[in-house]
């Protein structure tokens, strides 16, 4: 049985979404990010990324973490790609080329979209979007997104999905990066 550690509306959404689309069984163990708690080390704190119990699963203290039998994997892109390959059925890659394409789009998301996307999200989340610093950060991040978004738009001309003529893990991992920009 696959166990995913994390919560929705975090990077754990990627592997959860893959498992949902695949119709595969999994357990979701809620693990909050420690920064969301006033005292993540208190005795009554819920399981979080600073909890000793979670640090045994992922010593890096980040969600998601995935356990599949005796195999443990971290990093949301890696977990999503792994689950799609092993459990994904039609959303998983059908051959080595599709696997490479899915990896490519995951890297585009991680390297070119997620960072600027978070630079847009955080000023809003912290109530700083209307400050000069927050507005400048949002503007710079929006500028940084122009090139990768143009690449994606050009690639999608005449097609509905990133690869294989169907909804795949590539769409999931990229959509989750784009979500931060909204």
N, C-alpha and C positions, 0 to 999 in steps of 0.2 A: 504494500500500500504506500502510495506517495503521500508525504506530509509536507505541506508548505507552511512556513513560519512567516507571518506578516499580517498586514491588514490591507483592506481595499483602500484606494486613494493613496497608495504608496507604490513603490516600485514592485511590490508583491502582486499588484494587479496583473502584471504581464503573465506570470506562470499560472495564476488562477484563471485568467481569460483563456489561455491555451487549453487547460484541462476542461473548462466548461464547453468550449467549442468542440473539443474532441469527444465529449460525453464520457470521459474517463473518471473513475473514482479517485478521490483524494480527500485528505483531511486538511483543514485549515486551522492552524493554531494561532490565535491572535497574539501578536507581539507588537506593542506600541513603540514608536520611536521615543527614546528617553527624553528628548528635548521637549516633548509635549506634556511632561509630567512635572509638577512642582518639586518632588523629591523622588527620583526614580530608584533610589537605593533604600527607601524606607521599607520596613517589614511588610506593610500592607499595600505596597505598590503592585499594580498588575504586572504580568510578564512584559518585559520591555527590553530594549536593545542593550541596556546596562545590567540586566539581571544575570546573576551567575549561571542560572539554569540555561538561559539562551546563549550566553557566551561559550558554553560547552558545545553547542550546535554550531555557532559561527563566532569564532574568537575575534573577528573583526567588528562585531557588534552592529551589523547592518542587516536590514531586511531587504529582500527575502533570503531565506535559506530553505533548501529543499533536501529532504531525506527520502531516498528511494531504496528501501532495503538497507544494505550496508553502505550505500553510496551517498555521500553528502556533497552538495554543490551550492555555491553562492553566486551572487551577481545576477540581477534580473534578466539580462539579455541571455546569459549562458543558460539559466534555468529554463527560460521560454524556448530557446532553440533545442535544448535537450529534450524537453517534454514533447515538443512538436515532432521531433524525429522518432521518439520511442512510442508515444501514445497518441500522436496527433491525427492519424488517419489522413484524410484529405487536406487538412490544413498544414500537414508536415511536408517536408521536401520529398519529392518523388525520386530524385537522383542526385548525383554529386553536383551538377550544375545548379539545380534549385537550392541545394544546401548552401552553395557558395553565394547565390543571390540573396538568400535569406540572411546570411551572415553579413553581406555587403550592406543591406538596408539597416540591419541592427547597428552596424558601425556608423552609418550616416546619422542615424538617430542619436547614438551615444556621443559621437564626436562633434557633430555640427548643429544639432537641434536641442538636445536636452539642456546643455549649459545655458545658452541664451534663453531657452524657455523658462528655466528656473529663475533667471535674472529678471524675467517679466513677472513671474508668479510671486516671488518673495516680497517685492515692494507692496503688492496688493494685499498679500496675506498679513504683512506687518503693519498695514495702515500707512505706508510711506509713499504710496504711488503719487500723491499730490505734492510731495515735497520736491524741491529742486533736485536733490540727489536721487530720489526715487524716479522722477520723471526722466532724468538723464540716463539712468541705468536702463529703464524701459526702452527709451529711444535707441540707445546703443545696441541693445539686444535685438530689437526689431530690425535694425539695419543688418546685424549679423545673420539674421534668418533669411534675408532676401535671396542669397545665392542657393542655399540648400532647398528652399521652397521652390525656387524656379527650376531646379534640377528635377524635383519630384513632379511638378506640374508638367514639365516637358516629357518625362517618362510616362506619365499617365495619359498623355494624348492618345485618344482612340482606344483606351482600355479602362476597365473599372478597378482592376486590382494590380498590385505591384508585380506579381509574377504568376506564371502558370495559368493565367486566365481564370483564376478562382481566388477566393478569400483564403489567405494563408497566414502563417506565423509572421511573415514579413509585414503584413498589414497591421497585425497586432502590435509588434514591437515599435513600429514607426508611429502608429496612432497614439500610443501611450506617451511618446516623446512630444508629439504635437499637442497633446492635451495640456501640457504645462504652459503653452503659449496663449491659451484662451483667457 
